[in-house]
Amino acid sequence: MKRPFESTQTDYVAFTGASETTPWLRHTGWVELFRDRSLAIIAATAKQAAPQWSRNYLLGQWQGSPMWSSAETEAQLQIILHGLDLMFDRARATLDRTPYISRRWLNTFAKDAFWPHGFCVIPSFKRYLAIWKRFICFVFRVLQYPPRQRVEVYNVRLGSNEVKMMQHVLYLVGQLQLGEDGHVSDSSDSQDSEPRGQDWCYSGEVPSDPEISDIDQDNSDTSTDEDAGFGEDEEAHEDRTSGYEGSDFSLPNGYWLRLSEALFQLSMMFWTHQDPSGNMSSSAIIYYTAVMGIQQQSLTFHSAHNSTSGLAGLIWIGRLLFLEYALPVYSYSTLVYEWPCRDYYPSQPDRLDAIRKKYLIRGCYTPFGEIIELKAFAKSIVKREGIPGNLSWDPDGQSFTIGHDKKFKLSEFCATHCKTIKLVQERVDEMMLGLEPDVDTDDIQDDLTCRKAGWSFIQDAKNKLADTWEQLAGTLRSSSFRGKPFVKGTEWQVDTCIAYLDAGLELNKLTFAASHFSGGLPGRGTEVATIRYINTTLAIRNVFFRGGQMIIIISYNKARASNKYAFYIVR
């Protein structure tokens, strides 16, 4: 008999066999794109380079042989990533100086409809920038292999102009490696970008102002702004300011300026890609959306629901770069032909509208337009099928994953309450300062029916608990806490006392956690955290002793408004 978790196993063969015909994978064609290719190598190629990777980086095994990204490429990526930081800082400075009405037009996907929420820097912008950094790392790693191997391993083709521009970027990186330009700026917030795309030929020719269209809402499933529902993408808040605090931005110097502008030019080559047949599958960015669809750990494909956040990130990046492409605050002076700043244009709104209508509206034959449709299709599936659960079992049935990467083993999960109770005991021993009261819980007597104000089992002389706190207070004077004495001479040490009180607060939290784990289903914090060990005029206590065990009775008041009764849970 199949156990429940077996239906959610993440084995690649089982996954593709069972899910290749889902509407999402049928629409994207990811399975066919990567058929007979190593998803492990493709996913590893898309990882962002880290400083410690300035050596050969193993991507995986291909046809029985290891496939490496060279140490030279990994070292070059370190410089390229800093150049991207400079590029994005420059684009953010441009965003900061853009009127909010222009940013509202930038944030709409419809040709003529005005979206009232301005494009701005959002809390997750660093996560979105990382998407573009991984894309750049991916294409430069792929570039090191001959064209035939790129197709054989990755099934990707890079355009000739894109390859030439990437080689120019590597030349600038080489100059920086040779020390042609001084040290790297400590600030990774400054950004240089240079426009590049089909309008920007590699020869450096300045394009005529194209008709371009306004950017759409990041994530709309319908054709109207009102129905777009982009609240989940965070960029749809209205704000008259961009939210960027980098108004003191200044351009970098020398080869860092040239590199950042070259990287922007390369980025815009990818974003302004247009195919004569209108088929966007030839776009490197659209290819990369399939790479983003690979789950790093399980090497399966993301569902439609889990793909929307990555697509939203690409859309946000596209808007930011197209704003810099259309209306840069600073001219791009290191190109073969200088790319003018926004002051060059007689009408900046007309310039933005031209770029918007050509590249950024829904239905345009550009990577941006294709991503809009991908996200709209994904959201339509989510709307039809509902939001899936965020917990999935591993094939062995002994662990499960919450979200994308939070993995729990059942053996550890089942031992959580034991570890919590043990930790509480250790903290209690620490705070008792070596004092061990002779208390046998089996001997504690309590009257569960007594409602007299001021009465508690602590007050009962038979239990010998009333003066316990006095014993602890007396111990403080001659004790230390975490290596520091409470009293020096005749003066109390404030730092030690505060540390002791803070430890008491932490002990309270641990104790409540232990009651959650060991006392049944978790209760509401406002109810569980209400502990009354003594009767008052207004309320009876909720801590009792019976048969050597402490009982905490929690009042559950949520239903009181509807039925006038409170429920009680005994822990």
N, C-alpha and C positions, 0 to 999 in steps of 0.2 A: 504493500500500500504506500502510495507516495505521500511523503510528509508535506505539510503546507509550504515549507520554505523551498522545496524543490521546484516549485513553479516559478520562482523568481531568481533562479540561478543565473549567473552572469557569464557562463562559459561562452566564448566568442562564437563557436560553431552553432551551439544551441540558440544563441541570441539571433544570429543572422538568419538561421534556418526558420525560426519562428516569427521573426519580426521584420524580415525583408519586405513583406507585403503590407506593412502598416502604411497608412496614408502619408505620414511624415517622411519615412525613408523612401517610399515610392516617389514622392514629389522631389526630394532632394537628390536622389540618385547616388547617395554616398556609398552604399554597399557596392554598387557596380563600379564606381570610380576607384575604389581601393581593392577591388577583387584581386586575389592572388598576390597582394602586397602586404608587407609587414606593418601592421598598425603600430607596433611597438617602436619601430624606427621612425615612422612619421610623427608620432606623438613626442618622441624624444627630441627630434629635430626642432620642434616648436617650443621647446623650453627656453625661458629667458636665461641668457648667460649670466653666471655668477663670477665674482672676482677670483674665486679659487679654481675656476675652470680654465685658467690660462695654460692648459696642457691638453694633450689629446683627450677627446671626449668620446666615449664609446656610445654609439647610437643604438647598436643592437647587432643581431646576426642576420646576414643576408646570404641565402644559398650556402649556408654552412661556414661562411667566413665572417669575421668581425668587420663592422663598418664604423669608421671613425670620422669625427670632425677634427681637423688638425689643430694642433696647439696654436698655429699661426692664425687660423680663422677665429678661434676663441679669444685670442688676445686682441684681434681687430674688433671683435664685437664689443669688448669693454669700452673702447674709444667711441664706437658708433653709438652705444647706449648713452654715453654722456652727451654726444652730439644731439641725440633725440631729446634729452632733457632741455638743452638750450633751445631747440626748435619749439618744443611745447611751451616753454616760458615766453617765447616771443609771441606765439599765437594767443596765449592767455593775456598778455599785455594788450594785444589788439582787441580782444574781447572786452577788456576792461574799459577801453576807450570807444566802444561802439554804442550808439544810442539805443535805448531799450526798445523803441519801435522797430528798428532794424533787426534787433535780436528776436523780436516776436515774429517778424516775417521769416527770419532764418529758421524758426522752429516749427514751420508749417509745411506739410507735404502737398497741400492742394495748390493749384496754379494761382487762383485768385482769392481764395478764402483766407481771412486773417485769423491767425491763432493768437489768443490773448495772453499766452504765457511765454515770457521771454526765455531765450536760450541763455544759460548761465553755468558757471562752475558749480558742480554738485558734490555732495559728500563722497560719492564713490568715484570721483574723477581719477584718482590714482590707480584704482583697479582698472578703469577703462584705458588709461594710458598704457598700462602693462599689457593689454591686449595688442596694441600696436607695436610695442617693443618686441613681443614674442613673434609677431608677424615679420618684422624686419630681421630678427635673428633667424627665422626660418628661411627666408629667401636668400640670405647671405650664406647660410650653411649649404643650401641646395646649389648655390652658384659654384661652389668649389668642385663639383662633380661635372664631368662632361655631359653634353645634352642627352646623349643616348642613355646614360645611367640615370639622369633625372626622370626620364620617362619610365624606365624599367623599374626603378625603386619607388618613385613618388607619383608617377603619371601626371607630371606637371611640365608645362613649357613656359619659359620666360621669353618675353618679346625682345627683339634685338636692341631696340632703344633702351629698354629697361636694363638689359645686360650692360650696355655701354655706360649708362649712368651709374650703375653699381660699381663698375670698374673704376670710374672716375672718383667715386666715394672712397674706394679702397686706396686709390693713389693719395688722396688727401689724408687718409688714416696713416699711410706710410710716412708721409711728411711729418705728421705729429709724432710718430714713433721715433723718427730720427732726431726729434728735438728741434724742429724747425720753428716751433711756435711757443716756447715757454711752457709754464706749468698749467695744469688743469685748474680751472676756477673751482673754488670750494662750493660755490653756489650752483646747485643743479637746477635752479629755478629759472635761470635765464634761458631764453629759447630763441633759436633762430630757425626760420623755416623759409624754404624757397619754393615757389610754385612750380609744379612740373606736371605735365600730363600730355594729352594728345594736342592740346593747344600749345604747350611748351615743347617744341621740338628739341632734340638733343643739341642741335646747332646753337641753341640759345636764342632763337628768333622770338621776339615778343609777339604774342598772338594778338589778333584784333579782339576787341571786347565781344565775347560771345554772348548770345542770349542764353541766360542761365536762369534757372528757376529756383524758387524758394524751397527751403528745406522742409521736409515733411515732419509730422509728429513722429517721434521715434517708433512708436509701436502702435500702429492702428490696425484694427481688423476691418474697419469699414472705410468707406470713401468720404466720410464727413468728419470734420474736426471734432464735433461734439461727441461723436461715437468712438473717437480714437482711443480713449481710455489709456493715456500714457502715464497715469499717475505712478505706476510701478517703476517707471524708468527714471524717476527722481529729477530729470531735467525739465519737467514740465511745471516747475513752480514759477509763479510770476514774481518778478523782482526787477525793479528799475535799475538796479546795479548788478553787475556780473557776479559779484561775490568774490572777486579776485583782489587780493591785497598787495599785488605786486606792481603798484603804480610807479615804483622807483626803478623799474626795469631799465637796464642799459645793455647795448649790444656787446657781444664778446669781440675779441680782437683776432687778427691774423688768420691762421689756418682753422681755428675753432669757428670763426665766423663763416669761412668758406665751407667747412664741413657741415655746419648746421643748415646753411642755405642749400647745399647740395642734397642733404637728406630731405629737406622739404620739397625740393624739386622732384626727387625720386618718389616721395610719398604721393605727390599730386599726379605723377605719371600713372601710378597705380589707380588713383581715384578717378581720373578723367579718361580712363581706358574706354574706348568705344570700338565695337566690332562691326565690320561692314554688313554682316548678316543680322546684327542685333542680338546675337547669341552671347550672353554674358558668361557662359561657362569658360570662355577663354581668358577671363579676368583672373589675375593672381589673387585678388581680394576674395572673389567668390570661391575660388578653390580653397582659400584659407578658411572660409566658413565651414567647409567640410572637415578640415583639420581640427577646428575648434569643436566639432561634433564628436570627437573621439574622447572617451573618458580615459584619463591617464592611468588609473590603476587597473580597472577591469578590462580595458581595451575593447569596450563596446561603444555603441553610439548613444548619444544623449537623446532623450525623448523631446518631443516638441516643446513641452513645458520647460525643460531644463536648458533648451537652446535659446530661449528668448532673451535672457540676460546678456549673453555674449553678443547677440545681434544688436541689442540696444546699445552696448558699449561701442561697437563699430559705428553705429549711426551717430552717436555723440562725437566720436573722434572725427568722423566725416564732416559734421557741421563745423567743428572747431577749425579744421584745416581749410575748408572751403571759405570760411570767413576770412582767414588769413590770405587765401588765394585771391579773393575778390577785392578786399580793402585792407591791405597791410598798412600798418602805421609807419613802418620803416621800409624804404626801398631796398631791393635786393641788388646790391652794387657789385657783387663778386661774380655774377653770371656773365656769359659772353655778351649778352645785351642786358642792360640794367632793367629790372622789373620795377615799375614805378610804384610809389606809395599812394595812398588813398587820395591825397591832395591833388594828384595828377588829373583825376576825373572831374569833369564839370558837375556831374550829379552822382554823388555816391549812392543814393537810393536806387537810381537807374542801373548803376554798375552791379549792385548786389542783386537786383531783380533779374538782370540778364544771366548772371551766373546761376542763380537759383532756378530759373526756368529751364536751363539747359541740363543741369546735373542733379538737382536735388528734389524735384517733385516726383510724386508717385506716377509710375508709368513711363519714366524716361529710360532710355537705353544706356544706362550707366551702372557701375557697381552699386552705387548708392540706391538707385531705383530698384535693383534686384534684391538688395538686402531688405528694403521696405516690404517688398512682396513676400519674402521669406518669413519675416517676422509676423506679417499680417496673417499668413497661412498658418503659422504655428499657433498664433493666438486664437484663430478660428477653431483649431483642433481642441485647444484647451477649453474653449467656451462650450464646445459640443460634448467633450468627454469628461470635463471637470478636472479640477486640480488633483494630480495624483498624490498619494501619500509620500512622505519623505523618508520612510524607513524601508530598507530592503535587506533581505537575508542573504548571507553568503552561501555558496553552494554546499559547504560542509555543515550548515545548520548550527554552527557553534559560535557564530558572531553575526552582527548586523551593522549596517551603516545608516546613519541619520544624515540627511542632506547629501552633500557631495563627498565629504572626507572625514566625517566624525565616526570612527569605527569603534565598536564595543564588543568585547568578548563576554560570552555568558558567564564564564568562570569568574571573571573579574566583577561583572555586574552583580552576580549572586553573593559575592563576598563584600559588597559595598557596605552593608549594614554592620558587618563584623568589624571592618576597618574603621568605620565611623565611631562605633561604640568604644573601640580600643583607643582611638584618638581622644575621645572625651575623657576616658579614664586617665590617660597620660596627662592631659591638661588639668584635671582635677587634682591629681597627685602633685603637680607642679605648683598649683595655687594654694594648696594646703600647707606648703612650706615644711613638709615632713611631719606635720601633725596628723595623727591617726586616731580619731575619736572611736571609742569602743561602742559602736552602734550596731545592734543586730536587728535588721528589719523585721524579722519574725516576731520580735518582742514589742514592736511599736503598736500601741493601741490607739484606735481612732473611733469616733462616733460619726457615722455618715449622716445621721439625722439631726445633729445639733446645728441650729441656725443662729445661735447667739452671736451678736456682733462682737468682734475682737477675739473669738475663740478659734483655736487651731490645734492640731495634734502636737504642734511644737510647744504650746503652752501647757500641755498636760505634764504634770510633775513626774508621772510614772515613766515617761519616755526619756527624761534626762537630756532634752535637746535645747532647752531654753538658753543655757549659758554657753553653748558651743561657739557662738560667734565671739564671745569674750575671750575664750581660749585662743582663738585664731588671732584676735587683735593683740593679745599679749605676746604671741609668738612673733609678730611683725617686728617689734623693737629689736629683737636679737637675731633677725634673719636677713637674708639677702634674696633678691629676685633676679635671676639671670645674670648673676655675677656682680650685682650692685646692691649695697646695703640700703635698707629703708631709713636707718638713722645713723648719722655721724655726730658723735658727741651728744648734744641734746637737740639737734635739728633734724627734722624730717627732710629726706631728699625728694624734692618735687619730681624729678625725672623718673625715679624708681617707682614712686607712687602712681604717676600717670601711666607708666608701662604696665603696672599691675592692674589698674582699672581697665585699661584697653584690653588686656588679656582676659579680663572678666567678660567684656562684651563679646570677644571672639568665642569664649566658652559658651555663652548663651546661644550664639548662632550654631555652634556645633551640636549643642544639646537639642535644639529644635530640629536640626537636620537628622539627628539620630532618631528622634521621635517620628519623623516622617518615614524614614526607611524601615524602622522596626515596628511601627504601630499601625500597619495597614496602609490604605491608600492615602496619599498626601492630602492634607486639609488646606483650607485657605489660610494664608499667612496671618491675616488679621484675627483669625479665630484661634489658630494653633498657638500663636505667640502671646495669647492672653492667659497668663498664669496667676492664679490667686490662691495663696496658701493659707489665708486668714479670712474669716468672715467679716464683711462690712455691713453697714446699715442698708446699703442699696443692693448688694449682691452677695450670694453665698460663695464660698471658695470652690474651686474646681480641682484641687489636688487632695487626694485621699490615700490612706493606706488600708489595705485589707489582705490578710493572709500572707504578710511579708512582701507584698508587691505594691508599688506606687501606682495609683490610678489617676489619669488626667481625663477629665470629662470636658469635651469641647462642645460648645453651643453652635449649631449650624443655623444661621439666621436668614439665609437668602430667601427662603420660602415664606418668611413671616409676613411679608407685605401682602401676599395673596391669600394665605389661609389662616393667618393670625397665630400660627403655632411655630415653635422653634424645635428643631431636632437636635439630638445629643449623640455624640460619638464618643465611645470609651476607648482610650488607648492605654 
